[in-house]
């Protein structure tokens, strides 16, 4: 992009991820050049998957505590989400997802299908999410899941009728964007039928 020049990065925090203040010269369409400053949080990219069972018309979701939700509303804090995780260095989104599925929900899945890619908050986060869907059956279950103690995870595994999960969006019980996107992707693409 030719309208951005003289970019400088200043690290504000390098704890769990890296928070930069990025200063740059931006040339507007009318020719004006202005020095701008933005904060940019870099926590790497992530992947998420909606596991679904056609025969039972069910999906597998997770429930876990999320500090940012609690910080925003101290009466809340639990989040219902699709299985997801950060992509480790030198790991593909697909292999990340297969690993996270085993760790979080206890299923061994061999094939996942790419659904879409998205930036969840491009005004502040560098994170790109790779979103997948995958079929599961009881034959794929190898453990109870629940996450890793070494990562201080305490994840509840939920198997829900697809129609109930969709209703949880309407009732604002599911408020996680990636989960809403993948459930709606499943609905739009008729991955499963809603049974009453």
C-alpha positions as CSV (number, residue, x, y, z in Angstrom):
1,X,0.0,0.0,0.0
2,X,1.6,3.2,-1.2
3,X,-0.4,5.5,1.1
4,X,1.3,4.2,4.3
5,X,4.9,5.2,5.1
6,X,7.4,5.6,8.0
7,X,6.0,2.8,10.1
8,X,7.5,2.4,13.6
9,X,6.6,-0.3,16.2
10,X,6.8,0.2,19.9
11,X,6.3,-2.7,22.3
12,X,3.8,-1.8,25.0
13,X,3.5,-5.3,26.5
14,X,5.0,-8.7,25.8
15,X,3.2,-10.9,28.3
16,X,0.8,-13.5,27.0
17,X,1.0,-11.9,23.6
18,X,2.6,-8.7,22.1
19,X,0.9,-5.4,22.2
20,X,2.4,-2.8,19.9
21,X,1.8,0.9,19.3
22,X,2.3,1.4,15.6
23,X,2.9,4.9,14.4
24,X,2.7,5.6,10.7
25,X,2.2,8.3,8.1
26,X,-1.1,7.9,6.2
27,X,-1.9,9.7,3.0
28,X,-5.7,10.3,2.6
29,X,-7.4,10.4,-0.8
30,X,-7.4,14.2,-0.8
31,X,-3.6,14.2,-0.6
32,X,-3.3,15.1,3.1
33,X,-0.6,13.2,5.1
34,X,-1.2,12.7,8.8
35,X,0.8,10.8,11.4
36,X,-1.5,8.2,13.0
37,X,-1.0,5.8,15.9
38,X,-2.8,2.6,16.5
39,X,-2.5,-0.2,19.1
40,X,-2.2,-3.7,17.6
41,X,-2.4,-6.9,19.7
42,X,-0.5,-9.8,18.2
43,X,-1.4,-13.2,19.7
44,X,-0.8,-15.3,16.5
45,X,-3.5,-17.0,14.4
46,X,-6.1,-19.4,15.6
47,X,-8.3,-22.2,14.4
48,X,-11.8,-23.4,15.3
49,X,-14.1,-26.3,14.3
50,X,-17.7,-27.1,14.5
51,X,-18.1,-30.8,15.1
52,X,-21.5,-32.2,13.9
53,X,-23.3,-35.5,13.8
54,X,-25.7,-35.9,10.9
55,X,-27.5,-39.0,12.2
56,X,-28.3,-37.4,15.6
57,X,-28.5,-33.8,14.4
58,X,-26.2,-32.7,17.2
59,X,-23.1,-30.5,17.6
60,X,-20.3,-30.6,20.1
61,X,-19.5,-27.3,21.8
62,X,-17.4,-26.3,24.8
63,X,-18.1,-24.2,27.9
64,X,-15.4,-22.4,29.8
65,X,-14.5,-19.3,31.8
66,X,-13.4,-16.3,29.8
67,X,-11.8,-13.4,31.7
68,X,-12.7,-10.7,29.1
69,X,-16.4,-11.6,29.3
70,X,-16.2,-11.5,33.1
71,X,-14.3,-8.2,32.9
72,X,-17.1,-6.7,30.7
73,X,-19.9,-8.1,33.0
74,X,-19.1,-9.5,36.4
75,X,-22.4,-11.4,36.4
76,X,-21.1,-13.5,33.4
77,X,-17.9,-15.1,32.5
78,X,-18.7,-18.5,31.0
79,X,-18.7,-18.9,27.2
80,X,-20.2,-21.6,25.0
81,X,-17.9,-22.0,22.0
82,X,-16.8,-24.3,19.2
83,X,-13.6,-26.2,19.8
84,X,-10.7,-23.8,19.1
85,X,-7.1,-23.0,19.8
86,X,-4.0,-21.0,19.0
87,X,-1.8,-22.2,16.1
88,X,1.6,-23.1,17.4
89,X,4.7,-22.0,15.5
90,X,5.4,-24.3,12.5
91,X,1.9,-25.9,12.8
92,X,-0.8,-25.9,10.2
93,X,-4.4,-24.8,11.0
94,X,-5.5,-28.3,10.3
95,X,-3.1,-30.0,12.6
96,X,-3.8,-27.5,15.3
97,X,-7.5,-28.3,15.0
98,X,-7.0,-32.1,15.2
99,X,-4.8,-31.6,18.3
100,X,-7.3,-29.3,20.0
101,X,-10.3,-31.6,19.2
102,X,-8.6,-34.4,21.2
103,X,-7.5,-32.1,24.0
104,X,-10.7,-30.2,24.5
105,X,-13.5,-32.6,23.6
106,X,-11.9,-36.0,23.5
107,X,-12.5,-37.0,19.9
108,X,-10.1,-38.4,17.4
109,X,-11.1,-36.8,14.0
110,X,-9.2,-37.6,10.8
111,X,-10.9,-35.3,8.3
112,X,-11.9,-31.7,8.7
113,X,-13.2,-29.4,6.0
114,X,-12.3,-25.7,5.6
115,X,-15.4,-23.5,6.0
116,X,-14.0,-19.9,6.0
117,X,-11.3,-17.6,7.3
118,X,-12.0,-14.4,9.2
119,X,-10.4,-11.6,11.2
120,X,-12.6,-11.3,14.3
121,X,-11.5,-7.8,15.4
122,X,-9.3,-6.3,12.6
123,X,-9.3,-2.9,14.3
124,X,-7.2,-4.2,17.2
125,X,-6.1,-7.9,16.6
126,X,-3.7,-9.4,14.1
127,X,-5.3,-12.8,14.7
128,X,-6.7,-14.6,11.6
129,X,-9.1,-17.5,12.4
130,X,-9.2,-20.6,10.2
131,X,-12.7,-22.0,10.6
132,X,-13.5,-25.7,9.9
133,X,-16.4,-28.2,10.1
134,X,-16.1,-31.9,10.7
135,X,-18.4,-34.9,11.2
136,X,-18.1,-36.9,14.4
137,X,-19.5,-40.2,15.6
138,X,-19.3,-42.0,18.9
139,X,-16.7,-44.2,17.3
140,X,-14.4,-41.2,17.3
141,X,-14.6,-40.7,21.1
142,X,-11.3,-41.6,22.9
143,X,-11.5,-39.6,26.1
144,X,-13.7,-37.2,28.2
145,X,-11.7,-34.2,26.9
146,X,-11.8,-31.2,29.2
147,X,-8.5,-29.5,28.1
148,X,-5.0,-29.7,29.5
149,X,-4.1,-29.2,33.1
150,X,-0.7,-27.8,31.9
151,X,-2.6,-25.0,30.2
152,X,-4.9,-24.5,33.2
153,X,-7.9,-25.4,31.1
154,X,-11.2,-26.5,32.6
155,X,-13.6,-27.2,29.7
156,X,-17.0,-28.7,29.9
157,X,-18.0,-30.7,26.8
158,X,-21.5,-30.1,25.5
159,X,-23.3,-32.3,23.0
160,X,-26.4,-30.4,21.9
161,X,-29.2,-30.8,19.3
162,X,-28.4,-28.4,16.4
163,X,-31.8,-26.7,16.7
164,X,-31.1,-26.0,20.4
165,X,-27.6,-24.5,19.6
166,X,-29.3,-22.2,16.9
167,X,-31.9,-21.2,19.5
168,X,-29.1,-20.3,22.0
169,X,-27.9,-17.7,19.5
170,X,-31.3,-16.1,19.3
171,X,-31.5,-16.1,23.1
172,X,-28.1,-14.6,23.4
173,X,-26.7,-17.5,25.3
174,X,-24.1,-18.2,22.6
175,X,-22.3,-14.8,22.2
176,X,-19.0,-16.0,20.7
177,X,-18.5,-14.8,17.1
178,X,-16.7,-17.8,15.7
179,X,-19.3,-20.1,17.2
180,X,-22.2,-18.1,15.7
181,X,-20.5,-18.0,12.3
182,X,-19.9,-21.7,12.2
183,X,-23.4,-22.6,13.4
184,X,-24.8,-20.3,10.8
185,X,-22.5,-21.8,8.2
186,X,-23.9,-25.2,9.1
187,X,-27.4,-23.9,8.8
188,X,-26.9,-22.1,5.5
189,X,-25.1,-25.1,3.9
190,X,-27.6,-27.6,5.3
191,X,-25.0,-29.7,7.0
192,X,-27.7,-31.2,9.3
193,X,-31.4,-31.2,9.6
194,X,-33.1,-29.6,12.6
195,X,-35.2,-32.2,14.4
196,X,-37.7,-31.2,17.1
